[in-house]
Amino acid sequence: MLGLQQASVTYPGGRTALTPTDIQFAEGQITVLLGPSGAGKSSILRLLNGLVPPSQGAVVRKGIGSLEQPLAMRAHRLSTAMIFQQHHLIGRLTVLDNVLLGRLGAWSWLQTILPPSRRDRLLSIAALDRVGLAARALDRADGLSGGEQQRVGIARAMAQRPSIILADEPIASLDPASAERMLGDLRRICCDDGLTAIVSLHQVEFARRFADRIVGVRHGGIVFDGPPAALDDHAVDQIYGVERPAGALAAE
Ligand SMILES: Nc1ncnc2c1ncn2[C@@H]1O[C@H](COP(=O)(O)OP(=O)(O)OP(=O)(O)O)[C@@H](O)[C@H]1O
């Protein structure tokens, strides 16, 4: 449904982060981009959400067309939610207000200056309930733990009512238990709602448990593409090479 067609990324200054790449992401599938630091995972996600334009090639979405067209990009962004490594919550706002921000893209100018509608508030509370945080709706966001704040990030993404979720290292700053909970919630919601998710991760064991499909990225290219069961030690070596960190195999 969403894919790269011979798409590459060369940043100003001349650094090529992604060599011309073809890849399709199937509807309703959870894909993990796995690879060492600097491999090009974030650059793929930035292409997919339009934060960087392809230097060559195209990003194409079924039913919308090439994202080069401004109207296509707008339609794509409205139905694509991002989850970041740092949750980007506004600490002094309530948890509920942060989740309501997920509705912004759907609001008219007038709605942005009026109090949120009852419908949007209910939708946001329902999204919080799905990550077990409805009871914290009126707490200040900065009063929550890091793991809870990341789950508010999932709720905010869900409030957008997306069909695609893009997440860039969403567990990078979490302890193992919080990471497990966060990925568990995300997987359950994606499976229940049939969402397409593309998530970059560093940890091989989390990737194996969380993904339907693993795409290994190294030196700006795809070096592995298959189901978790196919990610054997040889494949991990192909992805990480000598850079494989001591903790890469552990779910940490
Ligand atoms: N804005 C930028 N300007 C110049 N070079 C960049 C920029 N962003 C990334 N790069 C370079 O592009 C390459 C790929 O970076 P990218 O962030 O896509 O990798 P990554 O696999 O996501 O790494 P990490 O896991 O550390 O986030 C790296 O060499 C990086 O230094």
The ligand as a Gaussian input file, in Angstrom:
#p B3LYP/6-31G(d) Opt

LIG

0 1
 N       19.986000      15.740000       8.525000
 C       21.079000      15.063000       8.150000
 N       22.086000      15.684000       7.514000
 C       23.207000      15.019000       7.140000
 N       23.403000      13.693000       7.351000
 C       22.427000      13.025000       7.998000
 C       21.222000      13.663000       8.431000
 N       20.448000      12.736000       9.051000
 C       21.114000      11.577000       9.002000
 N       22.310000      11.741000       8.384000
 C       23.313000      10.707000       8.114000
 O       22.701000       9.717000       7.298000
 C       23.107000       8.417000       7.725000
 C       21.864000       7.594000       8.061000
 O       21.232000       8.197000       9.198000
 P       19.851000       7.660000       9.786000
 O       19.470000       8.616000      10.872000
 O       18.902000       7.419000       8.691000
 O       20.308000       6.251000      10.393000
 P       19.618000       5.349000      11.509000
 O       19.775000       3.937000      11.054000
 O       18.250000       5.808000      11.771000
 O       20.540000       5.623000      12.755000
 P       20.144000       5.713000      14.325000
 O       19.715000       4.335000      14.692000
 O       21.407000       6.139000      14.974000
 O       19.052000       6.745000      14.424000
 C       24.040000       8.606000       8.894000
 O       25.365000       8.549000       8.402000
 C       23.722000      10.001000       9.392000
 O       24.850000      10.607000       9.962000

